Amino acid sequence: MEHANSVSPWVSLAYLVAGVCFILALRGLSSPVTSQRGNRFGMIGMAIAVVTTLVTHMPGKDLNYVPARHPEYSILAFAPDWLTVAEIVGAIALGAAIGLVTARRIAMTAMPQLVAAFHSLVGLAAVLVACAAFLNPLAFGIAEMVVPMIGDPFGSIHPVSRIEMALGVAIGAITFSGSVIAFLKLNGTMSGKPILLPMRHAINLGLLVAIVALIASFTQTQSPASFWTITVLSFVIGFLLIVPIGGADMPVVVSMLNSYSGWAAAAMGFTLHNSAMIITGALVGSSGAILSYIMCRAMNRSFISVIAGGFGGDSGGPAGAAASDRPWKRGSAEDAAFLMSQAEQVVIVPGYGMAVAQAQHALREMGDKLKAHGVRVKYAIHPVAGRMPGHMNVLLAEANVPYDDVFELEDINSEFAQTDVAFVIGANDVTNPAAKTDKSSPIYGMPVLDVEKAKTVLFIKRSMGGVGYAGVDNELFYRDNTMMLLADAKKMVEEIVKALD
C-alpha cells in the first residue's frame, strides 16, 4: 500500500509535546505536594492529543495514510453519514459531562471501584477499535492491497498489524472483564472472598496457550474465526483471573489492570499509527507494572502468587473466626482521649476499616484537637493499606490532613520506639508483629508497621471476633501495652473528639 504523504512534522511535534506533558503528569503525581500540577499537565497533554487528532482527521481532509491512487478508500469514504465534526465534538462533550458529574458526585471512599470502572472502559475501547480495524482495515491504513478482492472486501491486513491488532484485542478484553470483576468486588456487589474454581490453574493455562496459538494463526491466515475466538477467550480468561483473587490483594489487582489498559492502548496506537497513544500506553503500562511490583514487595508476595489467587477475602479470613482466649484490655473514648492528650507524639495508623467507616474527617478533627493540646501528630501509611495504591493518602488528602504529617512505612517505622501513643484505626495485618516472628504465619516476611514498639497502642476495631485478610489473629491485640477500642471507627473517633473538648 502506498502512502499519499508522510506524517506532518507539526502533527509529530504536537504528539511529542503531548507525550512530554504525560511524563510530567506522572512525575507530578508522585507526590501529594505536586499532584495538582501533575493533573494539569495531564489535562493539557490530553487536550493537545485530542485536538491534533481531530484536526488531522477532520472531514474534508484525507488521513495521513491514504492510498495515493485511491483516496476514496480513506476512512471518510467508509464512515457513515453521521460522522461529522459536530457529532464528534458532541460525543466528546457528552463524555466530558459524564466524567465531570461522576467526579463531583463520587465519594472518595468509592475511589477504588471508580478506578476499576475506568480501566474497564479503556479495555473496552481497545476491543472496539481492534474490531473496527479488523472489519475495515483499508479505512485504518493497515491493508496491503488497495483494490478489494472477491471474498476480501477491504483488503489483506499487514502481518505486523495483525499482531498488533490481536494483542490489542486480547489485552483489552482481559482488562475489560477483569476490571468489571474488580469493580464488583470493590463495590460489594460480589463477595470479596476468593472464588476458587476447580482446576482453575489448568484452565487458565490452557486458555492462555489457546490464545497465543490463535494469535499466531491469525497472523498467518487473517482468519475471522481466529480473531473472534481470541476476543471471546480473552473476555473469559479476564473473568477467571480476577474471580479467585481476594479483596486484600486488590491494590495489586488495580495497579495490574492499570498496566494492562496501558499496553492495550499502546497496541492500538500502533494499529492506528498514532504516536500519542503509543507513548501514553507505554507510560501507563510500564508505570502500572512497576507499581504492581512495589505492591507485591510490600506484601512479601510474588506477582505470580497474586495472579494465582486464593488469598484475601471480605473479612479476609475464615468465616466466623473467633477471638483468642488470651487476655486483652478494653478501653473507652475517655481513656483514649486522656492518654493522647498527655502524649508528646501520637502516630495515627489508618487502614481499610477507616475507609469503610468513612472516618477520615473525624480523624483529621481529632488530630487538630491533639495539636491544640501541644501534641505532635503524624500519620503512618502502609503501601497496601486499603483497596488501591495510595488509598489512605487519597482519603487523608480529601479530609485536608497536611501533607507534611503523612509518612510512608520506611520513613516512620524508626519513630515508633519514641512514640507515646500509636493510634490504629482499621489496619489489621499491616500492624501484626507475627509477620516478623511467626514463620508459620501467612504474612511472615511481609513488612509491617512497628506499632508494638510504641509506649501505648490504641486499636479501634468492631469486635475481637474479626480477623484480617490473612485469616490470622493479630498478636498486637494481646500485648500489655495495647488497649482495644471496640466500636465503629467513625463513632469512636467522634466520641474521642468530644472527650478532648
N, C-alpha and C positions, 0 to 999 in steps of 0.2 A: 504494500500500500504506500502511495506517495504522500508526502506531506506538502500541503499547499504553502505553508510557511513555517518557520521555526517560531518557538515561543517568543513573544515580545520581551525585550530586555526590561521594559517597565513592569510587566507582569511578574517576571522573575524577581525584580528588585522589591516589589510590593510584598510578595510572598516571603522574601528573605527578611524584610522588616517585621512582618507578622511573626515569623519564627523567632526572631530576637526578642520580641515582646513576650512570647510564650515562655522563653527561657528566663527572662527577668521576672515573669509572674511566678514561676516555680521557685526562683531564688527568694522572692519576697514572701512567699507563703511558708518559708522555712522557719519564720519567727513571727510570733504574735505582734511584735512591735512594727514589723514591716508588711504585715499581711494585707492591710488595706491598699497599700501601694502596689503590692503584687496583684491583687484583684483588678486594679485599674489597668495595669499593663496587660493582663489577660483580656480584658474587655476591649482595649484599644487594638490588640493584635487580632482578635476575632472580627472586629468591625472592619479592619483593613482587608482581611482574608475574604470576608463575605462580599464586600463592595467590589473588590478586584474580580472575584468570580462572576458577579452579576454583570459587571461592565464587559468582561471578556466574552460572556456568553449571551449578551443581550440580543433579543430577537431583531433580525435585520442584519446581524453580523455573523460571519462564519466562526466556527471553533478554531482553536489553534491547530487542531489536527482534523483536516477535512480533505477527502480525496481531491487532488488537484483537477482531475478531469471530470469528476462527478460531484460537484458541490451539492447537488440535490440530495445526496446521501448524508448530509450533515444532520445533527441531532434535531435541528429546526424542521427539517423535512419530515422526520418521523414523529415529531412531537404533536400531541393533539391540539386542537384549535384553542383550548383554554390556557395553553402555556404562554402567557403574556407577562410583561414586566409588572403590570398592576397586580396580577394574580399571584406572582411570585412574592412581591413585596407584601401583599395581603397575607399570604401564608406565613411569612416571617413575622409580621406584626401579630398574627394570632398566636404563634408560638411564644413570642416575647411576652404577650399579655398573660398567657397561661403561666409562664415562668415567673413573672412579676407577682401575680396573685398568690402562687404557691409559696414563693419566698417570703411574702409578707404574712401569710397565714400559718405556715408550718411552725410547730413548736420545736424549740431547739432539742428537746428530748427525743423528737422523732427524726432527727437528722440522719441516723444510720440507715433507716429504711428509705428515706428520700434519696440518699446517695445510691443505694442499691437499685431503686427505681430508675434513676438517671442512667446508670450503667446498662440497664436492660434496654433503654431507648437507643443508646449508642450501638449496642449489638444488633438490634432490630434494623436500624438504619443501614448498617453494613450488609445485612442479609438482603434487604430490599434493593440496594444499589447493585449488589452482585447478581441478583435475579434479573434486574432490568438490563444489565450489561450482557448477561448470557442470552436473553431473549432478543436483544437488539445490539449486537457487537459493533456493527458498522457505525451506528449513531454515536458510539462512545470512542471511536477511533482505534479499536483494538482488532479489526478484521484484516486478514491478509489479502482477500480478494475484493476488488471494487465491484465487479459485475456479479450479481447474485446468481447462484447456480440452482438448478432444479433440486428440490429437497433440501436446500441450504439457503433459505430466502435472504439471510443477512450476511452471508459470507462466513469464511472459516476464521476462527479466533486464533490470534498469535499463540504459539505454545507457551511462551513466557506469561502472557496474560491469562492463560488458562490456569497456570499455577497460582498466580496472584488471586484470581477470582475464586478458585476452590478454597484456598487458605482463608480468604476474607469471609466467605460464606460459612465455613466451618467454625472459625473463631467467633464470628458474630453470633451464630446460632447458639454456641456453647455459652457465650456471655449473656445472651438474652434469657435462655431458660434457667441458667444458674442464678442470674440476678433476680429473676422472679421468685425462685425458691428462697433466696436470701431475704428478699423483701417480706415474704410471707412469714418466715421465721422471726425476723426482727420486729415485725408488726404484731406478732402474737396470733396471727390468723392460723398459722401452722405451729405445732409444738416445736420448741427449740431443741428438744431431745433428739439424739441421733436416731434415725430410722434405718436400721441395719437390715438390708435385704440379703437373703441367702445367696452365696456365691457372687457377691457384688464385685469383688476384685476380678474374678474371671470374666464376668460380663463386661465390665468396663474395659479390661484389656482387650477382649475380643472386639468390642465396638471400635476402640482406637485403631487396632490393626486393620479392621474393615475400612475405616475412614481413610487411612493412609493408602491402602491398596486402591480404593476408589479414586482418590486424588491422582494417583499415578495413572490409572486407567483413563480418567477424564483428560489428563494432559496429553495422552497419546491419541485418544479417539474423539474427544469432544462429544461424548455420548450424553444425551439429555437424561437418560436413566441414571447414569453415574452422578450427574450434577444434583438431581433431585434427591437421590438416595443419600448423598453426602449431607445435604441440608437436613433431611429428616433425622438421620442418625446423630447428627451434631446437636440438634434440639434435645434428643433423648439422652445423650451422654451428659449434657449440661445439667439436666434434671437429676440424673443418677449420681453425679459427682457431688452435688451440694446436699442432697437429702440426708446422707449419713453423717454430715458434719454438724456437731452440736453448737449450741448458741455461744459457748465460751470461745470457740475458735473464730467467731465472726470478724474480729479485727483482721485476721489473716485473710479470710474469705473476701472481705470488702476490698482490701488492697489488691488481692489476686485478680478479682473481677475488674478492678480498675485497670490493671495491667493488660488483661485480655482485651478490654474495649479499645485500648490504645493500639494494640497490634492489629486488631480488625480494621481500625480506621487507616492505619498505615498501609495495609494490604490494598484497601480500596483506593487509597491515594495513588498507588502505582497503576491500578486499573484505569483511573480517571485522568492520569497524567497531571495530578495536582500536587505540587511540591509542598504546599501549605499543609495538606492532610498528611503527607508523609512525615514532615517534620513534627507536627503536633502528635500524630500517632506514636512516633518513636519516642518522643519525650514522655508521653503518658505511659506507654508500655514499659519503658526502662525504669522510670521513677516508681511505678507500681510494683515492679519486680523487686527493686531494691527495698522498698517499704515492706513487702511481704517477707523478705529475708530478715529484716530488722525485727519484725513482729515475731517470727519464728525463734530467733535468738533470744528474745525477751521471754519466751515461754519455754525455752530449752527443748524445742521440738524441731524436727526436720520438716521441710516443706512437704515431702512425700508423706510423712505421717499425718499431716493435716489433711491432705487430699484423700488419704486412705479413709479418713473419717472415723466416727465412733467415739469421739471424746468431747464431752461437754454438753450439758442439756439445760433446761429451764432453770431448775434449781441447781442443776449441774450434777447432781449425784443420784443415788438410788432413791426411788420414791419413798417418802416417809422415813427418811434417815433420822434416827433418834439421837438425842444428845447423849454425851458420855455421862457415866455415873460419877465422874470425878467432881470434886467440889469447885464451885466458882462463886464469884462475888457479884451481887447485883447492886446497882446504884440508881439514883434518881437524877432528874434535871437539876435539882438544887445542889446535889453533891458535885455534879459536873461543873456547874457554874462557879461554885466556890473554889474548886481545885484549879480551874483555868484562870480565874481572876487573880489568884495568888501566884501564878507562874510567871517566870521571866520569858519563856519561849513556849509556844504551842505550835505543833506541826499537825496540820489537818490532812488526812489521807482520804480523798473521795474515791468511790467505786461505783459499780453499776447500780447498787442499791440507792445511791443518791439520785441517779438519773431516773430510776423508776418512780421514786417518791417526789421527784421534781423539787428537791430541797436546796438547790443551788442558791436561790435568792435569800432564803432564811440563813444559809450558811455564811454568805457574804455579810449579812447583817450581824451575825454572831461575831465574825472576825472584826468588824468595825467596833462593836461594843468592847471586845477584848483590847483592841488598840487604845480605846479611850481609857481603859484601866492601866495603860502603860505596858501591856503585854506585847511581845514581839510575835507576830503571826506569820507562818509560812504554810504553803500548800505543797504536798509531795505527790507527784503523779507517776504511776507505773505505766510503762509503754502499752500494756494490753488491758488496762482498766477500761471497762465499758464494752461497747459493741462495734466500735470502729476506731481506726487510728486517730488519736487526738480527741477522743470523745469527751474526756474530762476537761481538757483545755477549752474546748468549744463551749461547754456548759458554764465553766467559770468565767470565760470572757463574756458570755451573754449576761451573767449576773454582775458584770463590771468589777470583778476581782482584779486588782492591779497586776499587770504582767510581771512586775518585779518580785511579787510574792509567790510566784509559781515556779517550782523546781522539778526537774526530772530526777529519776531514781539515782543516777550516778552522781548527781550534784548534791543530793540531800541526805543520802544514806549515812555519811560520816557524821552528821549532826545529831542523829537520834540519841547518841550516848550523852550529849549535853542538853537534851531537851527535857523539860519538866513534864509536859503532857503531850502525848500523841493521841489525837482525836480521829478515830477511824469511823467513817460513815459509809457502810455498804461495800467495803472492799474486803473480800474474804481470802481467797487463795494467794493473792499477791502480798499478803502480810503473814502467811503461815510459816513459822520457823522450821517446820518439818521439811520444808524444801531444802534446808541446809544440813539436816541431821539424819533424816529417816530415808535410807536407801530403798526401802520398800514402797515409799510413797509415790503416787503417780506424778507428783510435781517435783520430785527430787531433782536438784540441779537447776531448777528454774530461779533466776534472780528475783529476789523479793525485797520489799522494803523492811528495813531493820527496826520496825516499830517496837519490838520487845525490849530494845535497849533503853527506851525512854523510862524516866522515873515512874511515870504513871501512864497507863494506856486506857483510854475510854473507848469502848467499842459499841457502836449502835448496830443492832440487827433486830429483826422482827421477833425471832424466837430462838431458843437454843437448839431446836429440832432441825433447822435447815443447815445445809452444807453448801460449799461452793461447787464450781463446775467439775472439780476433780473427784467429788464424792467422798471427801475425807473431812474429818473434823479438824478445826483449826486449833493447834496447840496453844495458840495465844490466849484463847478463852479461859484457860485454867491456870495461867501464870499468877503468881502472888501480886504482881503489880498491875493486873488487869481488872477493870470494873466494867461489867456488862450493862448497857442501857437498852433494855428490850422494849421497843416501840417502833411505830412508823417513823422513818428518819425525819421527815419534814416536821411532824408533830413534836418529836423530841427536841429538835433544834429550836423550834419556836418557843417551847417551854424553857429551854436554857436561856434564850434571849430575854424572856420575861424575868427569869431569876437574876440575870445580870443587872437588870434595872433596879 
